[in-house]
């Protein structure tokens, strides 16, 4: 009997396997049908309607808070783009073209098309703010459904329309400069202008002839008290010093960085605590409050992100104490010692001259040999008393005769004294002034 039972079970299992192979679609449908849906689970886990309403409201408030934070983080940059569009200078045009135009080149009626895109993105933010106000200001039973539907529809449709408009409008197409009058004139005018600009940059940064191939961080991460004034500024004006330093090293507008950093560090606390007001569960309210505090602490990662960009652009050495990953180390430094990290970044930027995204030695370092000897001597009248009644001929003779003397002649005619020495011809000058 046992043997016959085993043979019968083996045959039945084989027949079942053949049936599953012959009917895979039926098998999939059966598995999907028997699998419990989320609503089915909610009905069994939360059998009471009041419990389900609380759960749905919690999900709604959390999603609303997250989307509102995303809009808040993006809005300073969008306001900045609107300001650039209203100002519309040459540098502003170049910046906006890199963001909104294909390949960063000129497009027909580009100002109008950019304005449409920017206004749509602003509409997205304001619609989300309206939805957030409805969710925070009304309880679920009192919330107007028409207002909620309109805000959700506009908040979703506005960025989608902006993306489609960017692709389908002239902003997303390539244009040849042949039919463009502005681009035809621009290269002709840019020739001497570009040359003069390069010459002016060379004169302005002539001291920066020594490129720093391997720059170093100025001081250690804990050397915050190396510069007392900078230490106190980093402690009490963290956001302002951070934004100022970012603009100085070429990472965007100062006010955008300040506003975004403040929002990263303060907005989650207020948004999540306001979202907890309309929730009846005490434990969930406390959890949302603590979540807002944790997200505020993680807002310091904004500084860590830009520290990574600074290290990569200027080829600064990396810290490898977090499993050999420099990016994680930079974020860890900002999380646990944000003021020390900021002070180190500012000290490093102060110790170099920044020319076209590169570090160069400062003027004081380039003008010294062995730390003390100065290559360029001061003018003849800098350490004496200049007599304005001296004639130009006497002044020229005096300066020529004393240009190479390390100690100024006290008996010079233009310095108020008299001398009967025979004048010697001047030596070739050390510094040739370039003709302007």
FENKAQUI-V396610 format. One record per residue. N is the residue number from 0. RES is the residue in one letter. PHI is phi in whole degrees, 0 to 359 (* if undefined). Layout:
BEGIN
<<N | RES | PHI> <N | RES | PHI>>
END
This chain:
BEGIN
<<0 | X | *> <1 | X | 296> <2 | X | 294> <3 | X | 295> <4 | X | 294> <5 | X | 295> <6 | X | 295> <7 | X | 294> <8 | X | 294> <9 | X | 294> <10 | X | 294> <11 | X | 295> <12 | X | 293> <13 | X | 294> <14 | X | 295> <15 | X | 294> <16 | X | 296> <17 | X | 297> <18 | X | 296> <19 | X | 293> <20 | X | 292> <21 | X | 284> <22 | X | 235> <23 | X | 291> <24 | X | 293> <25 | X | 297> <26 | X | 294> <27 | X | 295> <28 | X | 296> <29 | X | 295> <30 | X | 293> <31 | X | 292> <32 | X | 290> <33 | X | 282> <34 | X | 288> <35 | X | 287> <36 | X | 279> <37 | X | 301> <38 | X | 294> <39 | X | 298> <40 | X | 294> <41 | X | 297> <42 | X | 293> <43 | X | 273> <44 | X | 284> <45 | X | 242> <46 | X | 292> <47 | X | 274> <48 | X | 294> <49 | X | 295> <50 | X | 293> <51 | X | 294> <52 | X | 297> <53 | X | 296> <54 | X | 296> <55 | X | 296> <56 | X | 292> <57 | X | 298> <58 | X | 299> <59 | X | 297> <60 | X | 292> <61 | X | 294> <62 | X | 297> <63 | X | 298> <64 | X | 295> <65 | X | 294> <66 | X | 294> <67 | X | 294> <68 | X | 297> <69 | X | 298> <70 | X | 292> <71 | X | 296> <72 | X | 292> <73 | X | 271> <74 | X | 292> <75 | X | 302> <76 | X | 293> <77 | X | 290> <78 | X | 296> <79 | X | 296> <80 | X | 295> <81 | X | 294> <82 | X | 296> <83 | X | 296> <84 | X | 293> <85 | X | 289> <86 | X | 280> <87 | X | 55> <88 | X | 265> <89 | X | 296> <90 | X | 294> <91 | X | 295> <92 | X | 298> <93 | X | 298> <94 | X | 296> <95 | X | 291> <96 | X | 297> <97 | X | 295> <98 | X | 268> <99 | X | 251> <100 | X | 258> <101 | X | 294> <102 | X | 63> <103 | X | 67> <104 | X | 253> <105 | X | 292> <106 | X | 229> <107 | X | 297> <108 | X | 53> <109 | X | 294> <110 | X | 298> <111 | X | 296> <112 | X | 293> <113 | X | 296> <114 | X | 297> <115 | X | 298> <116 | X | 295> <117 | X | 294> <118 | X | 294> <119 | X | 295> <120 | X | 293> <121 | X | 294> <122 | X | 298> <123 | X | 301> <124 | X | 295> <125 | X | 291> <126 | X | 294> <127 | X | 293> <128 | X | 295> <129 | X | 296> <130 | X | 296> <131 | X | 296> <132 | X | 296> <133 | X | 293> <134 | X | 290> <135 | X | 273> <136 | X | 271> <137 | X | 233> <138 | X | 284> <139 | X | 298> <140 | X | 286> <141 | X | 260> <142 | X | 288> <143 | X | 289> <144 | X | 293> <145 | X | 292> <146 | X | 296> <147 | X | 296> <148 | X | 295> <149 | X | 294> <150 | X | 295> <151 | X | 295> <152 | X | 297> <153 | X | 291> <154 | X | 295> <155 | X | 276> <156 | X | 285> <157 | X | 297> <158 | X | 293> <159 | X | 295> <160 | X | 295> <161 | X | 296> <162 | X | 295> <163 | X | 295> <164 | X | 295> <165 | X | 297> <166 | X | 283> <167 | X | 275> <168 | X | 281> <169 | X | 301> <170 | X | 296> <171 | X | 260> <172 | X | 241> <173 | X | 268> <174 | X | 233> <175 | X | 275> <176 | X | 282> <177 | X | 291> <178 | X | 271> <179 | X | 258> <180 | X | 294> <181 | X | 295> <182 | X | 286> <183 | X | 289> <184 | X | 282> <185 | X | 297> <186 | X | 296> <187 | X | 294> <188 | X | 281> <189 | X | 280> <190 | X | 300> <191 | X | 293> <192 | X | 294> <193 | X | 295> <194 | X | 296> <195 | X | 296> <196 | X | 295> <197 | X | 296> <198 | X | 295> <199 | X | 294> <200 | X | 295> <201 | X | 295> <202 | X | 291> <203 | X | 293> <204 | X | 250> <205 | X | 294> <206 | X | 290> <207 | X | 271> <208 | X | 281> <209 | X | 260> <210 | X | 280> <211 | X | 272> <212 | X | 284> <213 | X | 233> <214 | X | 291> <215 | X | 234> <216 | X | 294> <217 | X | 279> <218 | X | 81> <219 | X | 278> <220 | X | 290> <221 | X | 262> <222 | X | 272> <223 | X | 291> <224 | X | 271> <225 | X | 296> <226 | X | 238> <227 | X | 295> <228 | X | 297> <229 | X | 294> <230 | X | 298> <231 | X | 291> <232 | X | 295> <233 | X | 293> <234 | X | 284> <235 | X | 253> <236 | X | 229> <237 | X | 300> <238 | X | 295> <239 | X | 292> <240 | X | 295> <241 | X | 297> <242 | X | 297> <243 | X | 297> <244 | X | 292> <245 | X | 295> <246 | X | 292> <247 | X | 294> <248 | X | 267> <249 | X | 91> <250 | X | 246> <251 | X | 111> <252 | X | 285> <253 | X | 295> <254 | X | 291> <255 | X | 296> <256 | X | 295> <257 | X | 297> <258 | X | 295> <259 | X | 294> <260 | X | 294> <261 | X | 298> <262 | X | 295> <263 | X | 298> <264 | X | 266> <265 | X | 237> <266 | X | 298> <267 | X | 302> <268 | X | 299> <269 | X | 287> <270 | X | 295> <271 | X | 287> <272 | X | 288> <273 | X | 290> <274 | X | 294> <275 | X | 284> <276 | X | 294> <277 | X | 273> <278 | X | 253> <279 | X | 275> <280 | X | 275> <281 | X | 294> <282 | X | 295> <283 | X | 293> <284 | X | 299> <285 | X | 296> <286 | X | 296> <287 | X | 293> <288 | X | 297> <289 | X | 294> <290 | X | 298> <291 | X | 298> <292 | X | 294> <293 | X | 296> <294 | X | 294> <295 | X | 295> <296 | X | 295> <297 | X | 289> <298 | X | 296> <299 | X | 294> <300 | X | 296> <301 | X | 300> <302 | X | 293> <303 | X | 296> <304 | X | 299> <305 | X | 285> <306 | X | 294> <307 | X | 298> <308 | X | 296> <309 | X | 296> <310 | X | 295> <311 | X | 288> <312 | X | 292> <313 | X | 261> <314 | X | 57> <315 | X | 277> <316 | X | 294> <317 | X | 254> <318 | X | 265> <319 | X | 240> <320 | X | 277> <321 | X | 253> <322 | X | 58> <323 | X | 72> <324 | X | 251> <325 | X | 297> <326 | X | 296> <327 | X | 294> <328 | X | 295> <329 | X | 297> <330 | X | 294> <331 | X | 295> <332 | X | 299> <333 | X | 286> <334 | X | 290> <335 | X | 256> <336 | X | 207> <337 | X | 293> <338 | X | 291> <339 | X | 295> <340 | X | 296> <341 | X | 297> <342 | X | 298> <343 | X | 295> <344 | X | 295> <345 | X | 292> <346 | X | 298> <347 | X | 295> <348 | X | 294> <349 | X | 289> <350 | X | 275> <351 | X | 230> <352 | X | 261> <353 | X | 258> <354 | X | 230> <355 | X | 53> <356 | X | 61> <357 | X | 222> <358 | X | 267> <359 | X | 233> <360 | X | 292> <361 | X | 285> <362 | X | 299> <363 | X | 294> <364 | X | 286> <365 | X | 285> <366 | X | 268> <367 | X | 239> <368 | X | 237> <369 | X | 58> <370 | X | 87> <371 | X | 234> <372 | X | 284> <373 | X | 266> <374 | X | 285> <375 | X | 261> <376 | X | 277> <377 | X | 283> <378 | X | 292> <379 | X | 293> <380 | X | 259> <381 | X | 287> <382 | X | 251> <383 | X | 236> <384 | X | 258> <385 | X | 277> <386 | X | 262> <387 | X | 292> <388 | X | 279> <389 | X | 290> <390 | X | 286> <391 | X | 300> <392 | X | 295> <393 | X | 295> <394 | X | 295> <395 | X | 297> <396 | X | 298> <397 | X | 293> <398 | X | 294> <399 | X | 296> <400 | X | 285> <401 | X | 241> <402 | X | 290> <403 | X | 257> <404 | X | 281> <405 | X | 291> <406 | X | 251> <407 | X | 290> <408 | X | 285> <409 | X | 282> <410 | X | 263> <411 | X | 288> <412 | X | 297> <413 | X | 282> <414 | X | 258> <415 | X | 97> <416 | X | 242> <417 | X | 233> <418 | X | 215> <419 | X | 257> <420 | X | 291> <421 | X | 288> <422 | X | 281> <423 | X | 259> <424 | X | 297> <425 | X | 288> <426 | X | 280> <427 | X | 300> <428 | X | 292> <429 | X | 280> <430 | X | 239> <431 | X | 258> <432 | X | 279> <433 | X | 288> <434 | X | 292> <435 | X | 281>>
END
